[in-house]
Amino acid sequence: MTQTTQQDREPKEQRFVGMPKKITKLIEGESDRGTILILAAYLEEILGLIVNAACVSDDDGDKILEFRGPAGGFELKTQLCKALALIHPEEANGLQAVRKVRNAAAHFDTKRGFDVLFDSQPTADQVANLAESQNLRMLSREPKAVRELFVVSVRLLANKLYWRLLDVERPQPVVTLKQTANEIRDRLKDTEIGKKIAEIEAEARSGNPEA
């Protein structure tokens, strides 16, 4: 079997190279809503890379990550990574908080319309949850301070997720049981056990399966 090396995954991981600087440039002068959506997409992209790297091939990973696939959404990616021990539960909690902040910013609120941003109590609560998952504390609920805490917390979480990505080892394809049995036979053929197995199989082929 050919071992998959770190280099084999480089094309997928190259998506991350230079991304922190790009993100910084994107959110400079960006609206609160834009900042939330950009940073949430940033985390979801890294989650997708983790899922893909944990699959037996890029093609299998891409199928799982398709829209309406098993990992086609932010929450599904998070749940899958947590269930397969690809990320820590605290990281999953932080991701869930980001997802809730993003959903509040992206959807219409019956009371405030689209104006549900860092001055919103529920959003501030979720940012506090996110910060706590990164061992940070919310010292002020002033909207500007909440935004700054959100950005810092997301950056810390993104760094942790990237290290998770580097730690993932691509699994080897599963072989058939027949292949496994043949490998065992080859290893044991010159031993007493191997000779006994060969005798039993010969009996079975000759019409005596009870042996």
Disulfide bonds with the S-S distance in Angstrom:
none
